[in-house]
Amino acid sequence: MFVASTVLFAAFKGKGWVFLLFFLAPDLAMFDYLANTGVGSFMDNLVHVYATSSVTIFAGLCLKSDGLLLAGVILLGHIGADRLLGFGLKYPTAFKDTRLQRV
């Protein structure tokens, strides 16, 4: 997915610096853990599922919004890179508890 997203991003004429700048933006959801682990895991998982990137890409295509389209493609790449590195969706028990491994 990471490779596919970089190819898509280039195909949609996205600028490389924009990809790099926003690639880690989905990880800002980890700050929701400051509220509590339940809220943190819910919000982090909401951002890190393929459905969210798919809906964002679809909305960008339907609305003819390059910004939404590219944001969805960047999110797709971010999620793919996370899965490649072994970071899965979070359990509400602790930040380090994921469905793929304990980080």
C-alpha positions as CSV (number, residue, x, y, z in Angstrom):
1,M,0.0,0.0,0.0
2,F,2.9,2.4,0.7
3,V,4.4,1.9,-2.7
4,A,0.9,2.1,-4.4
5,S,0.2,5.3,-2.6
6,T,3.5,6.9,-3.7
7,V,2.8,5.9,-7.3
8,L,-0.8,7.3,-7.0
9,F,0.5,10.5,-5.5
10,A,2.9,11.0,-8.4
11,A,0.2,10.1,-10.9
12,F,-2.1,12.7,-9.5
13,K,0.8,15.2,-9.8
14,G,1.3,15.7,-6.1
15,K,4.5,17.5,-4.9
16,G,7.0,15.3,-3.0
17,W,7.5,17.8,-0.2
18,V,3.7,17.8,0.5
19,F,3.8,14.0,0.8
20,L,6.7,14.2,3.2
21,L,5.2,17.0,5.2
22,F,1.9,15.4,5.8
23,F,3.0,11.7,5.9
24,L,3.3,11.7,9.7
25,A,0.2,13.9,10.3
26,P,-2.1,10.9,11.1
27,D,0.1,10.2,14.1
28,L,-1.1,13.4,15.7
29,A,-4.1,11.3,16.7
30,M,-1.9,9.8,19.5
31,F,-2.4,13.0,21.4
32,D,-6.0,11.8,22.1
33,Y,-4.4,9.4,24.6
34,L,-3.9,12.4,26.8
35,A,-7.7,12.2,27.5
36,N,-7.6,8.5,28.2
37,T,-6.7,5.2,26.6
38,G,-10.3,4.5,25.4
39,V,-10.6,7.8,23.5
40,G,-7.0,7.6,22.3
41,S,-7.3,4.1,20.9
42,F,-10.7,4.9,19.2
43,M,-9.4,8.1,17.5
44,D,-6.1,6.5,16.5
45,N,-7.9,3.5,15.0
46,L,-10.4,5.8,13.2
47,V,-7.5,7.5,11.5
48,H,-5.5,4.3,10.8
49,V,-8.1,2.1,9.0
50,Y,-8.1,1.8,5.2
51,A,-11.8,2.8,5.2
52,T,-10.9,6.3,6.2
53,S,-8.4,6.7,3.4
54,S,-10.8,5.2,0.9
55,V,-13.7,7.5,1.9
56,T,-11.3,10.5,1.7
57,I,-10.1,9.5,-1.7
58,F,-13.6,8.8,-2.9
59,A,-14.8,12.2,-1.6
60,G,-11.9,13.9,-3.3
61,L,-12.8,12.3,-6.6
62,C,-16.6,13.1,-6.3
63,L,-16.0,16.6,-5.2
64,K,-13.1,17.1,-7.6
65,S,-11.0,18.2,-4.7
66,D,-7.3,17.7,-5.3
67,G,-6.6,18.4,-1.6
68,L,-8.9,15.7,-0.3
69,L,-7.7,13.2,-3.0
70,L,-4.1,13.7,-2.1
71,A,-4.8,13.6,1.6
72,G,-6.5,10.3,1.2
73,V,-3.5,9.0,-0.8
74,I,-1.1,10.2,1.8
75,L,-3.2,8.5,4.5
76,L,-3.2,5.3,2.5
77,G,0.6,5.4,2.4
78,H,0.9,6.1,6.0
79,I,-1.3,3.2,7.0
80,G,0.6,0.9,4.6
81,A,3.9,1.9,6.2
82,D,2.5,1.4,9.7
83,R,1.4,-2.1,8.8
84,L,4.8,-2.8,7.1
85,L,6.5,-1.8,10.3
86,G,4.2,-4.0,12.4
87,F,2.1,-1.2,13.9
88,G,-1.5,-2.4,14.1
89,L,-4.7,-1.0,15.4
90,K,-4.7,-0.2,19.1
91,Y,-6.4,-1.9,21.9
92,P,-8.0,0.4,24.6
93,T,-5.7,-1.2,27.3
94,A,-2.6,0.8,26.5
95,F,-0.9,2.7,23.7
96,K,1.6,-0.1,23.1
97,D,-1.0,-2.8,22.8
98,T,-1.8,-3.4,19.1
99,R,-3.5,-6.2,17.2
100,L,-0.2,-7.1,15.5
101,Q,2.2,-6.9,18.3
102,R,3.1,-5.2,21.5
103,V,5.2,-2.1,20.5
